[in-house]
């Protein structure tokens, strides 16, 4: 099975592109080009050398498969990449390339650039989910329905109250992720041991210029402090979990014998290869699958927090693949549940029938007021 056949059903084309080989190379080459320009602006290398480096980074053709083999041997992408660039340069430009930087600076900056791009993509789909759910919650705020606790009939609630809780959970998780990305996805420029040595006391100015050119917030080196990355990973898992909560409830409401809500009927989606009568909750399946996979990915990143001294061995190297997978899963879950939310088929007759069968009356308490309160932060 190809990687695309495995990955695409669980995510979106846009998120796959954000973490593609092409994007990884683009960010790596941008780092080297803008580092050279920043150092030239501070008088650390010659302007001609910097422009030679920048021109090469903009024009060089690199086969990702070949570079991947070289990176597997070297242990990091930056080593063979810098070697290729140096081989294509000469004189002062070859010497000036990658001045004051180290492999982890490249790797972490690539990751933070991808995190910021991915965060924007994910935010758009999450907004689709919350916007659609808010409208549904208001519409059904006072629709009497049976509440269920421990998978058993409980007391009546407004059907929209359940939806408002989905919406509020996803909204809160989205805001948490946004905060973690803003705080944790910052410029990484520390050099060989994180002391910014060899730059004549101008490293802070170089870092500020580099960060601005790459569209990242500037920051002191954080190479041995991985809490920011762990925070982003944890926030992603919470986003996925809140989407999974909605998916779990929708799939339960769609069961035969309940039938209170179903995913929208879309040609080619939700069918069975063996049973033509079925209308499977396929979007919910995507989100629930993501919810099952996310905790293990986060656990691996958390396990790397006790990094060894100035550069950990194995911990931070495990973060990139896991974080990319978390973003891929979150994107797939958000896109799937946006489609569900925007076309959710709510059967009011089934809701009324199930409530009557429970024989617990129609008192939905303060459901409508609670819906309004839950949605208020978005108004």
Secondary structure, 3 states (H helix, E strand, C coil): CCHHHHHHHHCCHHHHHHCCHHHHHHHHHHHHHHHHHHHHHCCCCCHHHHHHHHHHHHHCCCCHHHHHHHHHHHCCHHHHHHHHHHHHCCHHHHHHCCCCCCHHHHHHHHHHHHHHHHHHHHHHHHHHHHHHHHHHHHHCCCCEEEEEECCEEEEEEEHHHHHHHHHHHHHHHHHHHHHHHHHHCCCCCCCCCCCCCCCCCCHHHHHHHHHHHHCCCCCCCCCCCCHHHHHHHHHHHHHHHHHHHHHHHHHHHCCCCCCCEECCCCCCCCCCCCCCCCCCCHHHHHHHHHHHHHHHHHHHHHHCCCCCCCCCCCCHHHHHHHHHHHHHHHHHHHHHHHHHHHHCEECHHHHHHHHHHHCCCCCCCCHHHHHHHHHHHHC
